[in-house]
């Protein structure tokens, strides 16, 4: 698919910014716009951010004012720029996720766990980040990282092994520090004794048991470290990214979809609690307790909002929602599990398209706004929802169910061939909502692309050209004979 020259793309962006609503400026730079029928094309900051301007195409129907294909579902007045959301969406591999675990480990160290003995604070901080040691898999490439991330290090073996490894490191550190301190004390005492051979030393006799008495208990460190690892896994489970808590015995992913990958409110609460509780041990313990209560309230509020979003989803999509497939994923569930069966296994009772699953994905800026995704047997439909919107509970109100983003998911023989590759197997094992798209060039080469709609669904539409690949995109090129030419993950 060919793109316009850079100068033409720049002119399109300029037209979007200059043409104010109500102006008579025509748009000759958009070939898809029928000038005889169009009045004007409006764009918002949100659209320009999500569609990167050059992929924004106008779709004009009748005499209605043309809007870009992904004009915000609330008719533009509630559109907000998503620069922060797009940034946080890629924070899974950044320091923000580990910053949350570190702050939580420091908060736990101010509870009774921190009074279990020396070294418990260090053990909790290290153990709270230990499961992410699987980042070493990036040395073999991005595909290796995707295959192993949140795998065995987040499972039963990782819980025990990383707990013992953390306890060993902390114990050896404190043991070595105690021995070094003991040797320094003995050297100082010996020096004083040589100078005052006949006078009693004010330092007293050397304490040969300093190291043994000052080192922490290994068993206590092991238990505390395992608690830190367990809390890391439990904090990953409620996110939309999910985790594999039973690997390597069970490689399925599990998630509850309550929390985004990075919750800015959780970060603020943890950081504020650590900053305010620095005066005395008693204040630190009480502040840590308050922070943990706020965390529990945050999780509870998001769980209730998630349940409400799923309950209101049929109202959001309206009569366009088809019958459920056989088999289908039940809506009333607490923990989601994937990967599931391939699309050819989904059949509709009527022989037409059917509903596989409805999911509510959390957003980053509000616990009440959710991205609702309906997975059909041949496509995905995506809507944004505010669970506090009273129109969703009023049968007589207009919830604009006709306005939605539709993304095709068509599995051709070329797509099925691409799914058998190593890249296809790893990506489809990771992706919860892999939407397949394919194009064929003049040489008969088919380019198959999967996008995980948990992370890219807000910015996609069926009539758009292929966007530049994101972090959660897989591409496979297959020739006319079915031979794989290229496999590429992400960028």
N, C-alpha and C positions, 0 to 999 in steps of 0.2 A: 504494500500500500504506500503510495507516494504522498509526500508532504509538500506543502507550499514552500516556496523559497523563504529565506529568513526575512527579506524585506516585506513580503506580503504578510507574513505572520506578524511582524511588527506593526504594519498598518492596521491589521485587524484589532490588535490590542489597543492601538491609539484610538480607533473608532469607538471601541467599547467604553473607554474612559471619557472621551469628549462628548459623545452623543448623550445628552441628558434626556430624561423621560419627557416626552412631549415635543421634542425637536423634529424637524422635517428632514434630517440628514439621512440620505439613503446609504445603503451598505453594499457597494459593488464588489467589495473584497470577499464576500461570502457567496460562493457559487451555488450553495445549497438553498439560498434564500431566493424565492420567487418575488422579484421586485414589484410585479404588477399586483400581487396579492398581499404583500407584507406591508405593515405600517411602520414598525420599528422593532428592533431587537434589544432587549435590556439584559444587562449582566450585573451581577453583584460581586462584592469582594469575595464572598464565599465561593461562588462559581469559579472566579478567576483563580482562586487558590487551588481548589480541588481539581479542576480540569486543565490547569496550567495554560489557559487561554487559547493555545493553538488548537486544542482538541474540541473546543466549544463550537457546536454547529447549531444553527437555527432550524427549527422544524415548524413550518407555518401551515396552519390549517384554517381554511375559510378566511374570514375577515378579522378574526381575533388577533390581538396584538401578539406577535411572536415572542416566544421566550426560549431561552437555551434549553436543551434537552434535559438538563438536570436542574432546572430552576427550583429553588428551595420549595419543599412541599407545603410550607405555610404561606405560600404566595408572596414570598420575598420579605415580608415585613418582619419576620422572626429570624431571618438569615443572619448568622453570625460567622465571622471569619474563623476558619479552622486551622490557622497556622499552628497554634499551641497544640491542638488535638493531633495534627499530623506529626508534630515533633514528638509528642509523648507516645504516639502509636509505635514509633520505632525505638522506644526506650528499653525494650526487653533486653537487648544486648548491651545496654549502656550502664553507666554507674548509678542511675536513678533506682533501678530495681534493687541492686545490692546496697544502696544507701538506706532503703527502707528496712532491709534485713539487719543492717548494722545498728540502726537506731533502735529497732525492736530488741536486739540482743542487749544493748546497753540499758534499755528499760527493764528487761527481765533481771538484769544484774542488780537492780535496786529493790527487788522483791526478796522474799525469803531465800530464793536460790543463790543470791549473791552473798548471803551470810553463811553458806555451807562450808566455807574455808577459803584459804588463799588460792588465787588463780581462777576462781569461778567466773569473774568478770571477763578475763581474757578468753576462757573456754567458751563462754556464751557468745561472745562476739565472733570468734573464729568459727565455731560450729554453726552459727546462724548464716554464714556465707559458704560453708564447706561444700554443700551439694552442688554449687555452681562451679566446682573444680572441673566439671566436664567441658569447660571452655577450652581445655587443652586439645579437644578434638578438632578445633579450628586449624590446627597445624596440618591436618590432612585435607583441608578445604571446607567450604561452606556446607557441602552435602554431608560430609562426615559429622559436622556439628549438628545439623538438623536431625541426623539419625540418632545421635547419642544424647542430645540435650534433654534434660529432665528425664533421663532414663534410669539406669541402675544406681546412679548416685542419689536418686530420689526414692529408691525402693528399699526393701527390708535389708538387703546386703549393705547398701550405702548407709542406712541408719546405724547399723552396728559398726561397720568398718570405719566410717568417717568419725563416729563418736569415739572409738578407741584411738584412732589416729590423732584426733584433736587432743584428747586427754594425754596421750603420750608426749606430744609436742609441748604442751603447757607444763606437764610434770617435769620433763627434761630441762625446760627453760628455768623453772623455779629451783630445781635441784642444782643445776649448774650455777645459778646466781647465788644460792645459799653456800655452796662449796667455795666459790670465789670470795664471798664475804668472810667466810670462816678463815681462809688462808690469809686474807688481809689483816684480820684481827689478830691472828697468831703472829704475823710478822711485826705488827705494831707492838704487841706485848713483848716479844723477844727483844726488840730494839730498846724499849724502855728498861727491860731487865738488865741489859748489858750496860746501860748508863748508870743505873742505880742498883748495883749488884747487891749491896747490903741493905737497901731500903725496900720496904714492901711496895709493890706496884699498885698504883691507884686504879689500874685497869682490872686488877684481880687476876686470877689464874686463867689461862686460855681455855675457852669453851670448845672442847673438841666435838661436841654434839650439836653445834649450832645448825649445821646443814641438815641433819636429820630431823631436828625439831621444827625447822622453819619450812620445810618442803610440804606441799599440800598432799592430801590423800588421793592416791590414784583412783580408787574406787569411786570416790565422790566426784572427781573430775570426769570420770567416764559416764556416770549417770547424768550429770549436768550437761555434758557435751551431747549426749544422745537426745536430751530434751531440746537443746538448741537446734539440732538437725531436724528433729520431728516438727518443730514449730516452723521451720523454713518450708517444709513440704506442705504443711497445713495452710500456710499463707499463700502458697502457689495454687492450691486446689480451688479456691473460690474465684480465681481470675478466669477471664475468657480464653486465655492462652492454655490453661490446664497444666496437668502434670501426669506422670506415669508412676503412681505410688506402688505398683506391684511388680514393676520390672526388676529383674529380667524374667520373672516367671509369667508375667502377663504384660504384653507390650501395648495394651490399649491405653488411650488417653482418657483422663477423667477431669471434669470441670463442673462447677455449679453456675458459672456466668453471673455471679453477683458483683464482682469487682473488675475494674479495668486492670491492665497489667501494672500500671503505676497510678496509685490513688493519691492525688495531691493533698487531700484532706487528712489522710492517714499520715503522710509525711509531715504536715504542719503540726498535727497533734503530738507526734513523737518528738519532733524537734523542740516544740514549745515546752513539753514536759521535762525534757533534759535541761533546757535552759533555765527554767524556773526553779527546779529542785536542787540547787547547788549550795544551800545554806547549811543544812545539817542532815545527818542520816535520817532523822525522823521525818523531816520535810521531804526528803528524797523518796522515802517509802510511800508516803501519802500521795505525792505527786504521781508516782508510778502507778499506784492503784487507780487514781482518777483517769490516767491515760488509758489504762487497760479497760476501764468501764466505757470510756468514750469509743474505744476500738470496737468493743462488743456491740455498742449501740449502732455504730456505723455499719457493721456487718449485718445486724438485724434489720436496720432500715432498708438496706439494699436488697436483702433477701425478700422482704415484703414487697418492695417496689418491683422486683423481678417477677414475683408470682402475679402481681397485678398486671404487669405488662403482658404476660402470657395469657391471662384471662381476658384481656381486652383486645388481643390480637385479631380474633375473628371479626370483631366490630370494625377494626381498623381497615381490614382488607375488603370487607363487604361481601356482596354476592359473587364476586369473582373467585372466591376461594373454592377450589374443587373438592371433591370427595377424597377421603384418605386412601392411600395406597394399601396394598396387601402384600407384604407386611408394612407397617408404618411405625414411626417412633411415637410413643405416647407423650401427650403434652404434660400430664401431671407427673412430673419426676423431679427429684431434687438434684441428682448428679447425672450429667450427660456422659456418654461413653462412645468413643469412636476409635478407629474407623469401623464403618458398618459395611453392609453389602454394596456391591457395585450397582450403578443405575439400571442395567438390564434386569435386575432381580425385582424391580419395583413395577407392579402391575396395578392398573386401575380396574375396578369392577365394571365400568362402562366401556372400557377400551380406550378412553381418552386420557388426557393428562390427569394426574392425581397429586395429592398433597403428601409429601414424605414427612416433613417436620416443620414446626414453627419454633424459632429460637429468638430470645431477646438478649442482645449484646449490650453491655454497659458502655456508656460514653464517659469521657474524662472529666467534664466540667460540671455535671449535675447528676445526682443520684436519681433524679426523677425523669431524665430523658434517656430513652433507650432506642437502639436501632433494632427494629423487628425484621427478621428475615424469614420468609416463607420459602421452603425448598420444595419445588414441584418435581415431577418426574422428568421434565424437559427444560426447566428454567428456574431461576430464582427471582423473587420479588422482594424489594426492600422498602421499608417505610421508617421514618423517624416518628417517635411517639413521646409525648409528655403525659405521664400517668395522672397528672393533676388537671389535665384538660377536661372540663365538665362535659364537653360535647361527646366524649367517648361513652358517657353513661346515659346520655339522652337519646333514645331511639329516634326522636323526631329531628334531631340536629343533623347538619351536614358535616361529616368528618372528612370530606374530600377523598373518599376511597378510590376515586378514578385516577388520582394523581399518584404515581408510584414509579420506582425505578425497576426496570425489568432487565435481567441479564440472562442470556441463553446458556443452556448447559446441554449441548448436543453431543452425544457419543457416537461417532462414526467409526468405521473399521480402522481408520488412521489414528483416531484417538485411543481406541482399544489397543492398537499396536504400540503406541507411545506409552501407554500405561504399563506395559510389560518391561520397560527399560528399568535400569537401576534407579535413575532419577525419578521416573514415574512412580515406582514402588515406594521409595522413601518419602517423596512429597505427598503422595496420596495417603500414606500411613500417618503423616503429620497433619495434613490439612483436614479440617472438619467440614468445610463447605467449599470443595474445589469446583469452581465453575470452569468448564471447558469451552474454549473458543479455538477455531481453526481457520486458516486461510490457505489457499492454493495459488502458487504463482504460475507464470507461463510455462515453466519447465516441469510442471507436475509435482513440485515439491510441496508437501503439506507442512505448515508450521502449526503445531499444537501448543496451546498455552493454557495453563491452569492458574487461576488466581484464587487465593483463599479469601473469601468474602468477609471473614471476620475482620480483616485489616484493610481491604481495598474496596469493599462493596459500596461505600458512600460516594465514590468518585467514578463509578462506572455506569454506562448506559449501553443499550443494545445497538444503537445506531452510531456509536463512536468508533473511530479507528483505534487500533491497539495503542495503549498508553505505554510509555517507557516502563520496563519491568521494575517492580518494587521488590522489597526484601522478601515477600511471600509470594513469589511468582516462579513458575517453572515452565520452561520452553523446550520442546523437542521437535526436531525437523526430520521428516520421513519422506523418502522419495517414492516414486510411483510403484516401485517394486516392493515397498514395505521395509526397505533398509533404513536404519537409523543413521542420519548424517551428523547430527549435532544434538547435544544435551547441554542445557544451561540453566542454572539456578540463580534467581535474582538478577543482579546487575552483571 
